[in-house]
């Protein structure tokens, strides 16, 4: 039986944070107590990426900006909010990075590939890594809350690679893990508009 489609009441955009110090160092950084530290925020190049993306986004000043509390995402949101003239950023823990458990500070390229291989094969990676289904569910809870409180708004969700990947794939009504590559992974500071029809039932 096909899953019900939902016509969202607001217009949603997602934005991945700009280049971060963790990106440059090539490490996994997913624990909240580490992620919120200013020293793990954006690089100078990352700030430039965000400024350019915000300048070219066409987002109106009335945009509601929601952000992960991790420094790299929050700094991205603050720069974007300033560039487009929006109101204050709303911090939402639902937008945090996917939790990678015991892989914290591991070499990112290898660790991510190992986890994604397990995801798409249907095998749980273990070691405390948060399942993508849980990641998608928490972000969809935030969307549900926004849908309950607003109509006709432009909403920007500023978050992280895996978190936004899970959201985009779930939005299509697909399994965030098995169908991980059903959406193109976002580049640093990239902004993408989500379809007006969400194929995933809201929680």
C-alpha positions, 0 to 999 in steps of 0.5 A: 500500500503506497505511503500517504503524501503530505502537502507541506504548509511551508516552503522548506530549504536545507543547508549544510554548514560551511567548511569546518575545522573538523572537515579540514582535520579529517575527523569525525566530530559528533558528540554534542559536548565537542560539537558545540565548542567554538574551536570546532566551528567554521574555517575562514574559507567556510565563512566565505562559502556561507556568505556567498551561498546566503548572498545568492540564495534569494531567501527572503528576510521573513525566512525562519532559520533553524539550526543545529547547536553544533558550532559549525552549523550555528555559525553558518546559520548566524551568518546566513541570518545576517546576510538575508536580514532574517530574525534570530536563529532558533536552535533545534537539537533535532538538527544535530549531527548524526551521533557516531558513538565510538568513532569520535575523532576517528579518521573521517573518510574511512569511518564514514565509508564503513558506516555507509556501507553497513547502512546500505547493506542493511547491517547495523554498524554498532559501536553506538552509531545512531541509525539513520532511521532515528536521525530522520525521525528526529528531524521530521519531528521538528518539521511536524512542530513547524507545520503545527505552528506556521503556514506559508513561511519559508523555513531554512534548516541548517544542519550536517551532511548525514542528518540532511541526507537522512531527511532528504531521502525520508522526504521521498518516502524511502529508507534513509539507510538502504536508499542513502544515495537516493539524494545527492550528498550536500556540499559545504554551504549548499542550499537545497529546496525540498519538494512541496510534497513530503512522501514521509508521514509526519510522526 
